[in-house]
Amino acid sequence: MKTQWIEKVKVGCARLWPHPLAVGKREIALSSIGAGLGLMIAGWISHFILGEVNLWFIAPMGASAVLLFGVPNSPLAQPWSIVGGNTLAAVVGVSSGLLVADPGLACGLAACLAIGLMFKLRCLHPPGGAVALTAILGGPGIHQMGYQFVLYPVLLNSVLLAALAILFNNLAGRRYPHPLAPAEAKPASLPIDAVSITRADLHQALMQGELFDIDEDDLQEILLRAEQLAHRRQNPGG
């Protein structure tokens, strides 16, 4: 009994140390350089246009940069995700701060509404949560801005960073924005003989391309489910 308990503790502790990300050195370099350049250029353009830089906005903008340049394949990192998600979260955050006096309740309400609306409008963007809280907890300077906070710095900087991500990722040979448009032709699938795909195969395949927000185990589970569904579709009575 004691041995089983110790083994469970070991397994639980091991889960705290994740697998290494399946990504090549080139992608790591591109992600790091892209995020740094994107933030510097967006900040410079904001300063050039408006004559000032709001340093308190670096936190949520930095999180957005990690997604746009680090995992551009992710649905959470698409242009509409950052522009729509951050802007929507800013509106919700400002409104919650104006309507609810208690900061804790206002933050909870803002997070709840922002996440629900981002899901509904297909613009889920995790840094949007930080944007909503910034509107509430950012201090008197932000509170005095009111809904101007939505337009600047949130909307302006989100649009700038999204535009820079489109430019940089495409120059780097990445397909961005990632999802195919409805009218965009998809490449014809090649006939592949039925073979057993191992975790090592998936790891090697992931290492040869851009970083996807999924690990080998999850991808293998999805493939297994797809195979099971395809088998049921082809053999409904089986």
DOKE-968247 format. One line per 2 residues: their letters; for each residue x, y, z of N, C-alpha, C, O. Coordinates in nm, 2 decimals, m for minus. Each point is the difference from the previous one (the first is absolute). Example, Ala and Ser with C-alpha at 12.3 -4.5 7.8 and 13.67 -1.06 7.14 Angstrom:
! DOKE-968247
as) 1.32 m0.57 0.78 m0.09 0.12 0.00 0.09 0.12 0.00 0.10 0.00 0.07  m0.14 0.11 m0.14 0.09 0.11 0.00 m0.08 0.11 0.08 0.05 0.11 0.01
! end
This chain:
! DOKE-968247
mk) 0.08 m0.12 0.00 m0.08 0.12 0.00 0.09 0.13 0.00 m0.03 0.09 m0.07  0.13 m0.10 0.15 0.09 0.12 0.01 0.08 0.01 m0.13 0.02 0.12 m0.04
tq) 0.01 m0.23 m0.02 0.07 0.01 m0.13 m0.08 0.06 m0.11 0.04 0.09 m0.08  m0.17 m0.12 0.08 m0.09 0.05 m0.10 m0.02 0.15 0.02 m0.01 0.08 m0.09
wi) 0.00 m0.04 0.22 m0.01 0.15 0.03 0.12 0.07 m0.04 m0.02 0.11 m0.06  0.14 m0.16 0.08 0.12 0.07 m0.04 0.01 0.01 m0.15 0.04 0.10 m0.06
ek) m0.09 m0.21 m0.01 0.00 0.00 m0.15 m0.09 0.11 m0.05 0.03 0.07 m0.10  m0.15 m0.05 0.16 m0.09 0.10 m0.04 0.05 0.14 0.02 m0.02 0.09 m0.08
vk) 0.10 m0.07 0.19 0.06 0.13 0.03 0.10 0.03 m0.10 0.01 0.11 m0.05  0.07 m0.21 0.01 0.11 0.01 m0.10 m0.07 0.04 m0.14 0.05 0.09 m0.07
vg) m0.16 m0.16 0.04 m0.06 0.03 m0.13 m0.06 0.15 0.00 0.01 0.07 m0.10  m0.07 m0.04 0.22 m0.06 0.14 0.01 0.11 0.10 m0.01 m0.02 0.11 m0.06
ca) 0.13 m0.13 0.12 0.11 0.10 m0.01 0.06 0.01 m0.14 0.04 0.10 m0.05  m0.03 m0.22 m0.02 0.05 0.00 m0.13 m0.08 0.08 m0.10 0.05 0.06 m0.09
rl) m0.19 m0.05 0.12 m0.09 0.07 m0.09 0.03 0.15 0.01 m0.04 0.08 m0.09  0.10 m0.03 0.20 0.03 0.14 0.01 0.12 0.04 m0.09 0.01 0.12 m0.03
wp) 0.06 m0.21 m0.02 0.11 0.03 m0.10 m0.04 m0.04 m0.14 m0.01 m0.12 m0.03  m0.03 0.22 m0.05 m0.05 m0.04 m0.13 0.10 m0.05 m0.10 0.12 0.01 0.02
hp) m0.17 m0.07 m0.13 0.08 m0.05 m0.10 0.07 0.12 m0.07 m0.06 0.11 0.00  0.18 m0.12 m0.06 0.05 0.11 m0.08 m0.08 0.03 m0.12 m0.06 m0.09 m0.06
la) 0.05 0.22 0.03 m0.08 0.04 m0.11 0.06 m0.05 m0.13 0.12 0.00 m0.03  m0.20 m0.06 m0.06 0.04 m0.05 m0.12 0.01 0.11 m0.11 m0.09 0.02 m0.08
vg) 0.21 0.04 0.09 0.02 0.12 m0.09 0.15 0.01 m0.03 0.08 m0.03 0.09  m0.04 0.06 m0.22 0.13 0.01 m0.04 0.07 0.13 0.04 m0.07 0.09 0.05
kr) 0.20 m0.08 m0.06 0.07 0.12 0.04 m0.03 0.12 m0.08 m0.01 0.11 0.05  m0.02 m0.14 m0.18 m0.04 0.11 m0.09 m0.12 0.07 0.05 m0.01 0.12 0.00
ei) m0.09 m0.20 0.04 m0.13 0.06 0.04 0.02 0.07 0.13 m0.07 0.10 0.03  0.15 m0.15 0.06 0.03 0.07 0.13 0.06 0.14 m0.03 m0.04 0.09 0.06
al) 0.13 m0.09 m0.15 0.07 0.13 m0.04 m0.10 0.09 m0.06 0.00 0.12 0.04  m0.08 m0.16 m0.13 m0.10 0.08 m0.07 m0.10 0.06 0.10 m0.04 0.11 0.00
ss) m0.01 m0.20 0.09 m0.10 0.04 0.11 0.06 0.11 0.08 m0.07 0.10 0.03  0.19 m0.12 0.02 0.07 0.10 0.09 0.02 0.13 m0.07 m0.03 0.11 0.05
ig) 0.09 m0.12 m0.17 0.03 0.13 m0.07 m0.13 0.07 m0.04 0.00 0.12 0.01  m0.10 m0.20 m0.06 m0.12 0.07 m0.04 m0.07 0.07 0.11 m0.05 0.11 m0.02
ag) 0.04 m0.18 0.14 m0.07 0.07 0.11 0.08 0.12 0.04 m0.07 0.11 0.03  0.20 m0.11 m0.02 0.08 0.12 0.04 m0.02 0.11 m0.10 m0.02 0.11 0.04
lg) 0.03 m0.14 m0.17 m0.01 0.10 m0.10 m0.15 0.06 0.00 m0.02 0.12 m0.01  m0.07 m0.21 0.02 m0.14 0.04 0.00 m0.03 0.10 0.11 m0.07 0.10 m0.03
lm) 0.11 m0.13 0.15 m0.03 0.09 0.11 0.08 0.13 m0.01 m0.06 0.11 0.03  0.18 m0.12 m0.08 0.08 0.13 m0.01 m0.06 0.09 m0.11 m0.01 0.12 0.02
ia) m0.03 m0.18 m0.13 m0.05 0.08 m0.11 m0.14 0.06 0.03 m0.03 0.11 m0.02  m0.05 m0.20 0.09 m0.14 0.05 0.04 0.02 0.11 0.10 m0.08 0.10 m0.01
gw) 0.17 m0.11 0.10 0.02 0.10 0.10 0.05 0.13 m0.07 m0.04 0.11 0.04  0.13 m0.12 m0.13 0.06 0.12 m0.07 m0.11 0.07 m0.08 m0.01 0.12 0.00
is) m0.07 m0.20 m0.07 m0.11 0.06 m0.09 m0.10 0.07 0.09 m0.05 0.11 m0.03  0.01 m0.17 0.15 m0.09 0.06 0.09 0.06 0.13 0.05 m0.07 0.10 0.01
hf) 0.19 m0.10 0.02 0.07 0.12 0.05 0.00 0.11 m0.11 m0.02 0.12 0.03  0.05 m0.16 m0.15 0.01 0.09 m0.11 m0.14 0.07 m0.03 m0.01 0.12 m0.03
il) m0.10 m0.20 0.04 m0.13 0.04 m0.03 m0.05 0.09 0.11 m0.06 0.11 m0.03  0.07 m0.15 0.15 m0.06 0.07 0.11 0.09 0.07 0.09 m0.04 0.08 0.09
ge) 0.17 m0.09 m0.11 0.10 0.07 0.08 0.02 m0.05 0.14 0.07 0.07 0.08  m0.11 m0.19 m0.05 0.02 m0.06 0.13 m0.02 m0.15 m0.01 m0.06 m0.06 m0.09
vn) 0.12 m0.01 0.19 0.00 m0.14 0.02 m0.06 m0.04 0.13 0.06 0.05 0.10  m0.16 m0.13 m0.09 m0.05 m0.04 0.13 0.06 m0.13 0.04 m0.03 m0.11 m0.05
lw) 0.13 0.12 0.14 0.08 m0.12 0.03 m0.08 m0.10 0.08 0.03 m0.12 0.00  m0.14 0.16 0.06 m0.08 m0.10 0.08 m0.08 m0.10 m0.09 m0.05 m0.09 0.05
fi) 0.05 0.12 m0.18 m0.07 m0.09 m0.09 0.10 m0.11 m0.06 m0.05 m0.08 m0.08  0.17 0.08 0.12 0.10 m0.09 m0.05 m0.04 m0.14 0.04 0.02 m0.10 m0.08
ap) m0.07 0.07 0.20 m0.03 m0.13 0.04 m0.10 m0.08 m0.09 0.04 m0.10 m0.05  m0.16 0.15 0.03 m0.09 m0.07 m0.09 0.05 m0.01 m0.14 m0.03 m0.09 m0.07
mg) 0.10 0.20 0.02 0.05 0.00 m0.13 0.11 m0.10 m0.02 0.01 m0.06 m0.11  0.07 0.04 0.21 0.11 m0.10 0.00 m0.06 m0.14 m0.01 0.05 m0.08 m0.07
as) m0.16 0.06 0.14 m0.07 m0.13 m0.01 m0.05 m0.03 m0.14 0.01 m0.11 m0.05  m0.07 0.22 m0.01 m0.05 m0.02 m0.14 0.11 m0.03 m0.09 m0.01 m0.08 m0.09
av) 0.13 0.14 0.11 0.11 m0.02 m0.09 0.05 m0.14 0.00 0.04 m0.06 m0.10  m0.04 0.00 0.22 0.04 m0.14 0.02 m0.09 m0.09 m0.09 0.05 m0.09 m0.07
ll) m0.18 0.12 0.06 m0.09 m0.08 m0.08 0.02 0.02 m0.15 0.01 m0.09 m0.07  m0.01 0.22 0.04 0.00 0.04 m0.15 0.13 m0.05 m0.07 0.00 m0.04 m0.11
fg) 0.11 0.05 0.19 0.13 m0.04 m0.06 0.05 m0.13 0.04 0.08 m0.07 m0.07  m0.12 0.02 0.19 0.04 m0.13 0.05 m0.08 m0.12 m0.05 0.06 m0.10 m0.04
vp) m0.19 0.12 0.04 m0.09 m0.11 m0.05 m0.10 0.06 m0.10 m0.12 0.00 0.03  0.17 0.05 m0.15 m0.09 0.06 m0.09 m0.11 m0.10 m0.06 m0.10 0.05 m0.06
ns) 0.12 m0.18 0.08 m0.10 m0.09 m0.05 m0.12 m0.01 0.09 m0.11 m0.05 m0.04  0.13 0.09 0.17 m0.11 m0.01 0.09 m0.12 0.08 m0.03 0.01 0.12 m0.05
pl) m0.13 m0.17 0.07 m0.12 0.08 m0.02 m0.01 0.12 0.09 m0.07 0.10 m0.03  0.14 m0.10 0.14 0.01 0.11 0.09 0.09 0.11 m0.04 0.00 0.11 0.06
aq) 0.08 m0.13 m0.17 0.10 0.09 m0.04 m0.03 0.07 m0.14 0.08 0.07 m0.05  m0.20 m0.09 0.00 m0.04 0.06 m0.13 m0.03 0.15 0.02 m0.03 0.04 0.11
pw) 0.04 0.03 m0.22 m0.02 0.15 0.00 m0.13 0.04 0.07 m0.01 0.09 0.08  m0.10 m0.16 m0.12 m0.13 0.03 0.06 0.00 m0.03 0.15 m0.07 0.07 0.08
si) 0.15 m0.17 m0.04 0.00 m0.03 0.14 0.06 0.11 0.09 m0.05 0.04 0.10  0.16 0.01 m0.15 0.07 0.11 0.08 m0.08 0.13 m0.01 m0.02 0.07 0.10
vg) m0.02 m0.03 m0.22 m0.07 0.13 m0.01 m0.14 m0.01 0.06 m0.04 0.09 0.08  m0.04 m0.19 m0.12 m0.13 m0.02 0.06 0.00 m0.03 0.15 m0.08 0.06 0.08
gn) 0.17 m0.15 m0.04 0.00 m0.05 0.14 0.04 0.11 0.09 m0.06 0.03 0.10  0.17 0.04 m0.13 0.05 0.11 0.08 m0.09 0.12 0.01 m0.03 0.05 0.11
tl) m0.03 m0.02 m0.22 m0.09 0.12 m0.01 m0.13 m0.03 0.08 m0.05 0.08 0.08  0.00 m0.20 m0.10 m0.13 m0.04 0.07 0.03 m0.01 0.15 m0.08 0.05 0.08
aa) 0.19 m0.10 m0.04 0.04 m0.01 0.14 0.01 0.14 0.06 m0.03 0.02 0.12  0.09 0.07 m0.19 0.01 0.14 0.05 m0.13 0.06 0.02 m0.02 0.07 0.10
vv) m0.08 m0.09 m0.19 m0.13 0.06 0.02 m0.07 m0.06 0.12 m0.06 0.07 0.08  0.07 m0.20 m0.06 m0.06 m0.07 0.11 0.07 0.05 0.13 m0.07 0.02 0.10
gv) 0.20 m0.01 m0.10 0.07 0.04 0.12 m0.03 0.14 0.04 m0.03 0.03 0.12  0.02 0.07 m0.21 m0.03 0.13 0.03 m0.15 0.01 0.05 m0.02 0.07 0.10
ss) m0.07 m0.14 m0.17 m0.14 0.00 0.05 m0.01 m0.06 0.14 m0.08 0.05 0.08  0.14 m0.16 m0.06 m0.01 m0.06 0.13 0.06 0.09 0.11 m0.06 0.01 0.11
gl) 0.17 0.06 m0.14 0.06 0.09 0.10 m0.10 0.12 0.03 0.00 0.05 0.11  m0.07 m0.01 m0.21 m0.09 0.11 0.02 m0.13 m0.04 0.07 m0.06 0.08 0.08
lv) 0.02 m0.20 m0.10 m0.13 m0.05 0.06 0.01 m0.06 0.13 m0.09 0.00 0.08  0.21 m0.06 m0.05 0.01 m0.07 0.13 0.11 0.06 0.08 0.12 0.02 m0.05
ad) m0.15 0.03 0.17 0.10 0.07 0.08 0.11 m0.09 0.06 0.11 0.05 0.01  m0.15 m0.17 0.03 0.10 m0.09 0.06 0.09 m0.05 m0.11 m0.04 m0.07 m0.09
pg) 0.18 0.09 0.11 0.09 m0.04 m0.11 0.00 m0.16 m0.02 0.01 m0.05 m0.11  m0.02 m0.02 0.22 0.00 m0.15 m0.01 m0.12 m0.05 m0.08 0.01 m0.08 m0.08
la) m0.13 0.14 0.12 m0.12 m0.05 m0.08 0.01 0.05 m0.14 m0.04 m0.07 m0.09  0.09 0.19 0.07 0.01 0.05 m0.14 0.09 m0.08 m0.08 m0.03 m0.03 m0.12
cg) 0.14 m0.02 0.17 0.10 m0.08 m0.07 m0.06 m0.14 m0.03 0.01 m0.05 m0.11  m0.09 m0.01 0.20 m0.06 m0.12 m0.02 m0.11 0.01 m0.11 m0.01 m0.09 m0.09
la) m0.07 0.19 0.10 m0.10 0.02 m0.11 0.06 0.03 m0.13 m0.04 m0.06 m0.10  0.15 0.14 0.09 0.07 0.03 m0.12 0.05 m0.13 m0.07 m0.01 m0.02 m0.12
ac) 0.08 m0.06 0.20 0.06 m0.12 m0.05 m0.11 m0.10 m0.05 0.02 m0.05 m0.11  m0.13 0.04 0.18 m0.11 m0.09 m0.04 m0.06 0.05 m0.13 m0.01 m0.08 m0.09
la) m0.02 0.20 0.08 m0.07 0.05 m0.12 0.10 0.00 m0.12 m0.04 m0.03 m0.11  0.16 0.08 0.14 0.10 0.00 m0.11 0.03 m0.13 m0.07 0.00 m0.02 m0.12
ig) 0.02 m0.08 0.21 0.02 m0.14 m0.05 m0.12 m0.05 m0.08 0.02 m0.06 m0.11  m0.13 0.07 0.17 m0.13 m0.04 m0.07 m0.02 0.06 m0.14 m0.03 m0.06 m0.09
lm) 0.05 0.20 0.09 m0.02 0.07 m0.13 0.11 m0.03 m0.10 m0.03 m0.01 m0.12  0.15 m0.01 0.17 0.11 m0.03 m0.09 m0.02 m0.14 m0.07 0.02 m0.02 m0.12
fk) m0.07 m0.08 0.20 m0.04 m0.13 m0.06 m0.11 0.02 m0.10 0.01 m0.05 m0.11  m0.11 0.13 0.14 m0.11 0.02 m0.09 0.03 0.07 m0.13 m0.05 m0.04 m0.10
lr) 0.14 0.13 0.11 0.04 0.08 m0.12 0.13 m0.05 m0.06 0.06 0.06 m0.09  m0.02 m0.18 0.12 0.12 m0.07 m0.06 0.13 0.08 0.01 0.08 0.00 m0.09
cl) m0.06 0.07 0.20 0.12 0.07 0.02 0.06 m0.02 0.14 0.05 0.09 0.06  m0.05 m0.22 m0.02 0.06 m0.03 0.13 0.15 0.03 0.00 0.07 m0.05 m0.09
hp) m0.03 0.13 0.18 0.14 0.05 0.00 0.04 0.01 0.15 m0.04 0.10 0.06  0.12 m0.19 0.00 0.03 0.00 0.14 0.05 0.14 0.06 m0.05 0.03 0.10
pg) 0.14 0.04 m0.17 0.04 0.13 0.05 m0.12 0.10 0.02 0.01 0.10 0.07  m0.12 m0.13 m0.14 m0.12 0.08 0.02 m0.04 0.01 0.15 m0.06 0.10 0.04
ga) 0.08 m0.21 0.03 m0.03 0.00 0.14 0.08 0.10 0.08 m0.05 0.07 0.08  0.18 m0.06 m0.12 0.08 0.11 0.06 m0.04 0.14 m0.04 0.01 0.09 0.08
va) m0.06 m0.08 m0.20 m0.05 0.13 m0.04 m0.12 0.04 0.08 m0.01 0.12 0.04  m0.08 m0.21 m0.02 m0.12 0.03 0.08 0.03 0.04 0.14 m0.06 0.10 0.05
lt) 0.16 m0.17 0.01 0.04 0.03 0.14 0.07 0.13 0.00 m0.01 0.08 0.10  0.09 m0.05 m0.20 0.08 0.13 m0.01 m0.10 0.12 0.01 0.03 0.10 0.06
ai) m0.14 m0.12 m0.13 m0.10 0.11 m0.01 m0.06 0.03 0.14 m0.04 0.11 0.03  0.04 m0.21 0.06 m0.06 0.01 0.13 0.11 0.04 0.10 m0.02 0.08 0.09
lg) 0.13 m0.15 m0.09 0.11 0.01 0.10 0.11 0.09 m0.04 0.10 0.01 0.07  m0.10 0.06 m0.19 0.11 0.07 m0.05 0.03 0.13 0.07 0.10 0.06 m0.03
gp) m0.19 m0.01 0.11 0.03 0.12 0.08 m0.08 0.12 m0.05 m0.07 m0.01 m0.10  0.08 0.12 0.17 m0.08 0.12 m0.04 0.02 0.05 m0.14 m0.09 0.05 m0.07
gi) 0.21 m0.06 0.02 0.03 0.05 m0.14 m0.09 m0.08 m0.10 m0.05 0.07 m0.09  0.04 m0.20 0.10 m0.08 m0.08 m0.09 m0.15 0.03 0.02 m0.07 0.01 m0.09
hq) 0.04 0.00 0.22 m0.15 0.03 0.03 m0.04 0.13 m0.06 m0.11 0.01 m0.05  0.19 0.09 0.05 m0.03 0.13 m0.06 m0.02 m0.01 m0.15 m0.07 0.08 m0.06
mg) 0.14 m0.17 0.00 m0.01 m0.02 m0.15 m0.14 m0.05 m0.04 m0.05 0.03 m0.11  m0.02 m0.11 0.20 m0.13 m0.05 m0.04 0.01 m0.09 m0.12 0.09 m0.08 m0.01
yq) m0.18 0.10 m0.08 m0.01 m0.08 m0.12 0.11 0.04 m0.10 0.01 m0.07 m0.10  0.06 0.18 0.12 0.11 0.03 m0.08 0.11 m0.11 0.01 0.08 m0.02 m0.10
fv) m0.08 m0.05 0.21 0.10 m0.11 0.02 m0.02 m0.11 m0.10 0.09 m0.07 m0.04  m0.21 0.06 m0.01 m0.03 m0.11 m0.10 0.06 0.04 m0.13 0.06 m0.09 m0.07
ly) m0.06 0.21 0.03 0.05 0.04 m0.13 0.16 0.01 0.01 0.07 m0.05 m0.09  m0.03 0.11 0.19 0.15 0.01 0.02 0.02 m0.01 0.15 m0.05 0.07 0.08
pv) 0.14 m0.17 m0.04 0.09 m0.07 m0.08 m0.05 m0.13 m0.06 0.07 m0.06 m0.09  m0.18 0.01 0.13 m0.04 m0.14 m0.03 m0.02 m0.03 m0.15 0.08 m0.08 m0.05
ll) m0.17 0.15 m0.01 m0.03 m0.03 m0.14 0.12 0.04 m0.09 0.04 m0.08 m0.09  0.02 0.19 0.11 0.11 0.05 m0.08 0.12 m0.10 0.00 0.05 m0.05 m0.10
ns) m0.01 0.01 0.23 0.11 m0.09 0.01 m0.03 m0.14 m0.05 0.09 m0.07 m0.05  m0.21 0.03 0.07 m0.04 m0.14 m0.05 0.00 0.00 m0.15 0.05 m0.10 m0.06
vl) m0.10 0.20 m0.01 0.01 0.01 m0.14 0.14 0.00 m0.05 0.03 m0.07 m0.10  0.05 0.15 0.16 0.14 0.01 m0.04 0.07 m0.13 0.01 0.08 m0.04 m0.09
la) m0.10 m0.03 0.21 0.07 m0.12 0.02 m0.05 m0.11 m0.09 0.08 m0.08 m0.05  m0.21 0.08 0.02 m0.05 m0.10 m0.10 0.06 0.03 m0.14 0.03 m0.10 m0.07
al) m0.03 0.22 0.03 0.06 0.03 m0.13 0.15 m0.04 m0.01 0.04 m0.05 m0.10  0.03 0.08 0.20 0.14 m0.04 0.00 0.02 m0.15 0.00 0.09 m0.05 m0.06
ai) m0.18 m0.02 0.13 0.00 m0.15 0.00 m0.02 m0.05 m0.13 0.06 m0.10 m0.05  m0.16 0.15 m0.03 m0.03 m0.04 m0.13 0.12 0.02 m0.09 0.04 m0.09 m0.08
lf) 0.03 0.21 0.09 0.11 0.03 m0.08 0.12 m0.09 0.03 0.06 m0.07 m0.09  m0.03 0.06 0.22 0.12 m0.08 0.04 m0.02 m0.15 m0.03 0.09 m0.06 m0.06
nn) m0.20 0.00 0.10 m0.02 m0.14 m0.02 0.00 m0.04 m0.14 0.05 m0.11 m0.04  m0.11 0.19 m0.05 0.01 m0.03 m0.14 0.13 0.01 m0.07 0.04 m0.07 m0.08
la) 0.04 0.17 0.13 0.14 0.02 m0.05 0.08 m0.12 0.05 0.10 m0.04 m0.07  m0.13 m0.02 0.19 0.07 m0.11 0.05 m0.04 m0.13 m0.06 0.05 m0.11 0.04
gr) m0.15 0.11 m0.13 m0.04 m0.12 m0.07 m0.11 m0.07 0.08 m0.03 m0.12 m0.03  m0.03 0.18 0.13 m0.12 m0.06 0.07 m0.13 0.04 m0.07 m0.01 0.11 m0.05
ry) m0.09 m0.20 0.05 m0.13 0.03 m0.05 m0.08 0.07 0.11 m0.04 m0.06 0.10  0.02 0.19 m0.11 m0.07 0.08 0.10 m0.08 0.11 m0.06 0.06 0.07 m0.08
ph) m0.18 m0.05 0.11 m0.09 m0.08 0.09 m0.01 m0.14 m0.04 0.01 m0.04 m0.12  m0.02 m0.05 0.22 0.01 m0.14 m0.02 m0.12 m0.07 m0.07 0.01 m0.07 m0.09
pl) m0.14 0.10 0.14 m0.11 m0.08 m0.05 m0.02 0.03 m0.15 0.02 0.11 m0.04  m0.07 m0.21 m0.03 m0.03 0.02 m0.14 m0.13 0.07 m0.02 m0.10 m0.03 0.07
ap) 0.09 0.12 m0.16 m0.13 0.07 m0.03 m0.09 m0.10 m0.07 0.05 m0.10 m0.07  m0.18 0.11 0.08 m0.09 m0.09 m0.06 0.02 m0.03 m0.15 m0.02 m0.11 m0.05
ae) 0.06 0.22 m0.03 0.02 m0.01 m0.14 0.15 m0.05 m0.04 0.02 m0.02 m0.11  0.06 0.02 0.21 0.14 m0.04 m0.02 0.01 m0.15 m0.03 m0.04 m0.08 0.08
ak) 0.11 0.05 m0.19 0.01 m0.14 m0.04 0.09 m0.08 0.10 0.11 0.05 0.03  m0.15 m0.16 0.01 0.08 m0.08 0.09 0.08 m0.10 m0.09 m0.05 m0.05 m0.10
pa) 0.18 0.02 0.14 0.08 m0.09 m0.08 m0.07 m0.14 0.00 m0.05 m0.05 0.11  0.06 m0.02 m0.22 m0.06 m0.14 m0.01 0.08 m0.09 0.10 0.12 0.01 0.00
sl) m0.19 m0.09 0.06 0.06 m0.10 0.10 0.07 m0.11 m0.08 m0.06 m0.05 m0.10  0.17 0.01 0.14 0.08 m0.11 m0.06 m0.05 m0.13 0.05 m0.02 m0.01 0.12
pi) 0.01 m0.09 m0.20 m0.03 m0.14 0.05 0.11 m0.05 0.08 0.11 m0.01 m0.04  m0.14 m0.03 0.16 0.09 m0.06 0.10 m0.04 m0.14 0.04 m0.12 m0.01 0.05
da) 0.20 m0.08 m0.06 m0.03 m0.14 0.05 m0.02 0.01 0.15 0.06 0.07 0.07  m0.15 m0.16 m0.02 m0.03 m0.01 0.14 0.13 m0.05 0.07 0.04 m0.11 m0.02
vs) 0.01 0.20 0.11 0.12 m0.04 0.08 m0.03 0.04 0.14 m0.08 0.09 0.03  0.16 m0.14 0.06 m0.01 0.04 0.14 0.09 0.11 0.03 0.12 0.00 m0.02
it) m0.18 0.11 0.07 0.08 0.12 0.03 0.03 0.00 0.15 m0.09 m0.01 0.08  0.22 0.02 m0.05 0.04 0.00 0.13 0.02 0.14 0.06 0.00 0.10 m0.08
ra) 0.02 m0.09 0.21 0.03 0.13 0.06 0.13 0.06 m0.05 0.01 0.12 m0.02  0.09 m0.20 m0.01 0.12 0.05 m0.05 m0.01 0.06 m0.14 0.06 0.10 m0.04
dl) m0.15 m0.16 m0.04 m0.03 0.05 m0.13 m0.06 0.14 0.01 0.03 0.09 m0.08  m0.13 m0.08 0.17 m0.07 0.13 0.02 0.10 0.11 0.05 0.00 0.11 m0.05
hq) 0.09 m0.15 0.14 0.10 0.09 0.05 0.09 0.05 m0.11 0.03 0.12 m0.01  0.02 m0.21 m0.08 0.09 0.04 m0.11 m0.08 0.09 m0.10 0.06 0.09 m0.05
al) m0.18 m0.12 0.03 m0.08 0.08 m0.10 m0.02 0.14 0.06 0.01 0.10 m0.07  m0.04 m0.09 0.20 m0.02 0.13 0.06 0.13 0.08 0.00 0.00 0.12 m0.01
mq) 0.12 m0.19 0.03 0.13 0.07 0.01 0.03 0.06 m0.14 0.09 0.09 0.00  m0.15 m0.13 m0.11 0.04 0.04 m0.13 m0.08 0.13 m0.05 0.03 0.05 m0.10
ge) m0.12 m0.01 0.19 m0.08 0.12 m0.04 m0.02 0.10 0.10 0.08 0.00 0.10  m0.18 0.08 m0.11 m0.03 0.11 0.10 m0.05 m0.07 0.13 m0.05 m0.11 0.00
lf) 0.05 0.19 0.11 m0.04 m0.05 0.13 m0.16 0.00 0.00 m0.06 0.10 m0.03  0.01 m0.21 0.06 m0.15 m0.02 0.02 m0.03 m0.01 0.15 0.08 m0.05 0.08
di) m0.19 0.11 m0.04 m0.04 0.00 0.14 m0.06 m0.13 0.04 m0.12 m0.01 0.04  0.20 m0.10 m0.06 m0.05 m0.14 0.03 0.12 m0.09 0.02 0.10 0.03 m0.07
de) m0.10 m0.12 0.15 0.11 m0.09 0.02 m0.03 m0.14 m0.07 m0.11 m0.02 m0.05  0.22 m0.06 0.05 m0.02 m0.13 m0.08 m0.11 m0.09 0.05 m0.07 m0.06 m0.07
dd) 0.06 0.05 0.21 m0.10 m0.08 0.06 m0.14 0.04 m0.04 m0.08 m0.08 m0.04  0.05 0.21 0.05 m0.13 0.05 m0.04 m0.03 m0.02 m0.15 m0.11 m0.04 m0.04
lq) 0.21 0.06 m0.04 m0.01 m0.02 m0.15 m0.03 m0.14 m0.03 m0.08 m0.03 m0.08  0.15 m0.06 0.15 m0.02 m0.15 m0.02 m0.14 m0.04 0.04 m0.07 m0.08 m0.07
ei) 0.02 0.14 0.18 m0.14 m0.03 0.04 m0.10 0.05 m0.10 m0.10 m0.07 m0.02  0.12 0.19 m0.04 m0.09 0.05 m0.10 0.00 m0.09 m0.12 m0.11 m0.02 m0.05
ll) 0.22 m0.02 0.01 0.01 m0.09 m0.12 m0.07 m0.13 0.03 m0.07 m0.05 m0.09  0.08 0.00 0.21 m0.07 m0.13 0.03 m0.15 0.02 0.00 m0.07 m0.08 m0.05
ra) 0.02 0.19 0.10 m0.14 0.03 0.00 m0.05 0.02 m0.14 m0.11 m0.06 m0.03  0.19 0.12 m0.05 m0.04 0.02 m0.14 m0.01 m0.13 m0.08 m0.09 m0.03 m0.08
eq) 0.18 m0.06 0.11 0.00 m0.13 m0.06 m0.12 m0.08 0.05 m0.07 m0.07 m0.08  0.03 0.08 0.20 m0.12 m0.07 0.05 m0.12 0.05 m0.06 m0.09 m0.07 m0.03
la) 0.08 0.21 0.02 m0.12 0.06 m0.06 m0.01 m0.04 m0.15 m0.11 m0.03 m0.05  0.22 0.03 m0.02 0.00 m0.04 m0.14 m0.04 m0.15 m0.02 m0.07 m0.03 m0.09
hr) 0.11 m0.05 0.19 m0.03 m0.15 m0.01 m0.15 m0.01 0.02 m0.07 m0.08 m0.07  0.01 0.15 0.16 m0.14 0.00 0.03 m0.08 0.05 m0.12 m0.11 m0.06 m0.04
rq) 0.16 0.16 m0.02 m0.07 0.06 m0.12 0.00 m0.10 m0.12 m0.10 m0.01 m0.07  0.21 m0.06 0.05 0.01 m0.09 m0.11 m0.06 m0.14 0.03 m0.04 m0.07 m0.09
np) 0.02 0.04 0.22 m0.06 m0.12 0.04 m0.11 0.02 0.10 0.02 m0.03 0.12  m0.13 0.10 m0.16 m0.10 0.04 0.10 m0.06 m0.12 0.08 m0.05 0.02 0.11
gg) 0.05 m0.14 m0.17 m0.06 m0.11 0.07 0.10 m0.09 0.07 m0.03 m0.09 0.07  0.16 0.13 m0.08 0.11 m0.08 0.06 0.02 0.03 0.15 0.09 m0.06 0.06
! end
